[in-house]
Amino acid sequence: MLKLRPRPGIRLPHGAVAPPDGPPLLPQRLLLPLRHSRLDQSRPVVGEGQRVQAGQALSHALGLGARTVATPLAGRVARVSTRLLSLPAARGGAPAGPLPLPCVELDELEPRGAGQTRAWRQLEPEALLALLRPWGLPGEGGLPLDLELELLPASSRLLLLAASPALPLLDHLLESAPAAAAAAVAALCRLHAFREAVLLRGPAGREGAGRLAALLEKILPVRVVALEQGHPWDHPRLAARAAGCPLPDPARPLAAQGLLALGLDRLWDLEARLAGEWPLAPFWLLVQRLEPRRGLPAASWQRLCQVWPGTPLGELLSALGLDPAEELALAGSPLEASPLLDPESPLLPGLRQLSLLPVGDLPAGGAEACISCGQCLDICPVRLAPLRLARLVEERRLPEARELGLPHCLDCGLCTWICPSRVELGHHLRRGRLELEEARLG
């Protein structure tokens, strides 16, 4: 019997939906990968049939950068196995997979009671870092936040990205929890001395961003930058340019260049983590169903859901009244998303938007649809030739693509966004970068 129950949202004037009332949806089972990146190494510490409690560690981290995985709900370990899974891309990076990942599957899940909140504001900086380190918080390009803080030079900038394409989710977070974001910034300022915070807001978040800026001004100098539209300024490297910083070197982490870029969702995750509520808390996810209109994808409906980490994609779609076999799920917006082809794909924190299309209706044009307008050449921030690179990737001529600068692609999606013929340039470039990286790592 499926325990997930869809909760109809309330339609708002701008087409979004109000968040559902009541507890988060409880799935029948959770699928928790024990690795979250290519370099992450861990081994399971639980066995089949074992009962586990919420917050209990399922793995033991091995090596630098590895992170422990814990269960958000109490339940029974149904199996410990290796599965071929794809992990959604970190913002500004290529998706990982499909990879053979060790996983723990839990069933007989039990609802969780209220957790104990830790008074983290009274802790010393060393104790704050100790709270971050065991579970990790994926940062820009997949680098954990505690390692980003170690790379930051003195007098760095803090970039706060409040211009996400997932506008209904962003509006909800800005309206419901600006104090939590301000508390997370206060914790970061105790760990590192920033010279200023730059808040980049979209056109729809003026009031919420204003309230957040008023709270942040009590902590450090704040500069608010208003943007005309959401995409692509949620991309950390392009956000740096919008904030008046030089375009960062694509071959080096942002943190090593004096910039810590945080989406507001990461700030709420950070505050929950420091307060002792993570990894026990569900995360907000915007689910939108798209329909091609005049060759472009447009949302026909949207839902805000609270999802437990590790919920299989197929269970969420079934709870929303959709057939997983008839939906193409994209992790992110359709411009820069990575497809989730397996209904068993686990939904994990860091995923904020899920775009659904009827199978076979992905509005993508082939390279032959190019009309040679040159707009992708003009808009590329690192002056690449996207169409030429996409054709080289299609023809498996990766050495030539490397010589033409494919590794310097920022994965911003601007070429796809601007293309009047809807050629999916970004998807080809992302696949080529992934193949080059896998070849480099052997």
Secondary structure, 3 states (H helix, E strand, C coil): CCCCCCCCCCECCCCCECCCCCCCCCCCCEEEECCCCCCCEEEECCCCCCEECCCCECEEEECCCCCCCECCCEEEEEEEEEEEEEECCCCCCCCEEEEEEEEEEEEEEECCCCCCCCCHHHCCHHHHHHHHCCCCCECHHHCEHHHHHHHCCCCEEEEEEECCCCHHHHHHHHHHCHHHHHHHHHHHHHHCCEEEEEEEECCCCHHHHHHHHHHHCCCCCEEEEECCCCCCCCCHHHHHHHCCCCCCCCCCCCHHHCEEEEEHHHHHHHHHHHCCCCCCCCEEEEEEEEEEECCEEEEEEEEEEEECCCEEHHHHHHHCCCCHHHEEEEECCCCCCEEECCCCCEECCCCCEEEEEECCCCCCECHHHCCCCCHHHHHCCCCCCHHHHHHHHHCCCHHHHHHCCHHHCCCCCHHHHHCCCCECHHHHHHHHHHHHHHHHHC
